[in-house]
Amino acid sequence: MDSPFEASKILADVQNWVDSFVAGMNLCPFAKPELTRNRVRFVVSAANSEELLLTALHAELELLNNDQSIETTLLIHPGVLREFDQYNQFLNYAEALIIQMALKGIYQIASFHPDYQFENTDPTAAENYTNQSPYPMLHLLREESLETAIASYPEVEQIPGRNIELMQRLGKTELLKIRRACQLEPAEEQS
């Protein structure tokens, strides 16, 4: 990250993406209530190496563990793991850290990346957009809260299929427009 301005723009872009795309299109029906309650932590890491990102992840897991007012954290890391293959491999280290911290079963990580690609899909497949974010990020989730939300949501197993259908219906051109619209220009950010 070059400057505080850049970090604030990255933060604004991600918040806009979550508000308008993830919650706005109801891709995750559990997101909007936590956003409304202001229980989602957005943090931009200055990490420029995997080691520094693991350190930041460790700190965020500790914070979540000690602060029940935070339901979930989006750890945004634009300076590291820009290549999806590297990012995907890093998830193994992130999972190992959760185990090392004795937090397995307490927290899990959902993965989002600008070039996200589900296994056995074409890189240009519309369904990949459900997990394609403006910047690489790790979404830290409380498993107990997730299980409670899933238990109270009717037909939760239909969410992925519904999201894929929506992405396919919108198509790549419209999805690219939506994604670009989430990335605010400096003048828009300040208004």
C-alpha angles and dihedrals in degrees: 000000000000101000146357087256091059090050091050091050091049090049092049091048092052094044089050091049092050093046099044103029111024098033098019094056091036093237087147110029089193095061103072098059092052092046090051090051089048091236097131115098116209114194129174112211121211089208114140097178137046090247092055090046090053088052090051091047090051090052093048093049090051091049092050090048092052101038116058091181088075111075099180140357133217106205104198115198112179095164099060139042096023090154112077095220091056090045092050091051091048090061087074090059090047091052090047089053091053089052092046090052090050090241100121108130090022100068135019134185126234113199129228128173136159090244097038113161126182116226114273094014130117111256089240096048112131094227090068088071091075088074100028109110132181090254136011110278145164117224110209112206133187105234095209092053091046091051091049092049092047092049092053096046117088116235095357090169089069094061097087093047092046090050093049090049091050092049091049092047092051092046131205097287094054092042091053089052091050092048092049090049090057091061104079124213115235093255091051092049093057097047 
